[in-house]
């Protein structure tokens, strides 16, 4: 399963022409956006 994920990530990195550093930033920003959405819609209404 991990090998499949590594191959898939390498395929998309080469297809898009991005580095590991860019993938890390994309993952960070994606997590930040999802966290803020969860905070906004799941926690704020109960305050």
NORLIN-V231101 format. One record per residue. N is the residue number from 1. RES is the residue in three letters. PHI is phi in radians with two decimals (* if undefined). PSI is psi in whole degrees, 0 to 359 (none if undefined). D_FIRST is the distance of its C-alpha to the first C-alpha in whole Angstrom. Layout:
n-><N | N>
res-><RES | RES>
phi-><PHI | PHI>
psi-><PSI | PSI>
d_first-><D_FIRST | D_FIRST>
//
This chain:
n-><1 | 2 | 3 | 4 | 5 | 6 | 7 | 8 | 9 | 10 | 11 | 12 | 13 | 14 | 15 | 16 | 17 | 18 | 19 | 20 | 21 | 22 | 23 | 24 | 25 | 26 | 27 | 28 | 29 | 30 | 31 | 32 | 33 | 34 | 35 | 36 | 37 | 38 | 39 | 40 | 41 | 42 | 43 | 44 | 45 | 46 | 47>
res-><UNK | UNK | UNK | UNK | UNK | UNK | UNK | UNK | UNK | UNK | UNK | UNK | UNK | UNK | UNK | UNK | UNK | UNK | UNK | UNK | UNK | UNK | UNK | UNK | UNK | UNK | UNK | UNK | UNK | UNK | UNK | UNK | UNK | UNK | UNK | UNK | UNK | UNK | UNK | UNK | UNK | UNK | UNK | UNK | UNK | UNK | UNK>
phi-><* | -1.16 | -1.08 | -1.12 | -1.14 | -1.10 | -1.09 | -1.12 | -1.16 | -1.12 | -1.05 | -1.23 | -1.10 | -1.23 | -1.11 | -1.59 | 1.25 | -2.02 | -1.75 | -1.07 | -1.07 | -1.18 | -1.09 | -1.11 | -1.15 | -1.08 | -1.12 | -1.09 | -1.15 | -1.10 | -1.12 | -1.11 | -1.12 | -1.12 | -1.09 | -1.17 | -1.14 | -1.09 | -1.06 | -1.17 | -1.64 | -1.88 | -1.85 | -1.02 | -1.07 | -1.64 | -1.49>
psi-><317 | 320 | 321 | 318 | 319 | 315 | 319 | 316 | 319 | 321 | 310 | 326 | 316 | 322 | 319 | 347 | 39 | 162 | 176 | 324 | 317 | 321 | 320 | 318 | 320 | 317 | 318 | 312 | 323 | 316 | 321 | 314 | 315 | 319 | 317 | 322 | 317 | 317 | 314 | 317 | 339 | 331 | 315 | 320 | 338 | 359 | none>
d_first-><0 | 4 | 5 | 5 | 6 | 9 | 10 | 11 | 12 | 14 | 15 | 17 | 18 | 20 | 21 | 23 | 24 | 23 | 22 | 20 | 23 | 23 | 19 | 20 | 23 | 22 | 20 | 23 | 25 | 23 | 22 | 26 | 27 | 25 | 27 | 30 | 30 | 29 | 32 | 34 | 33 | 32 | 35 | 37 | 39 | 39 | 41>
//
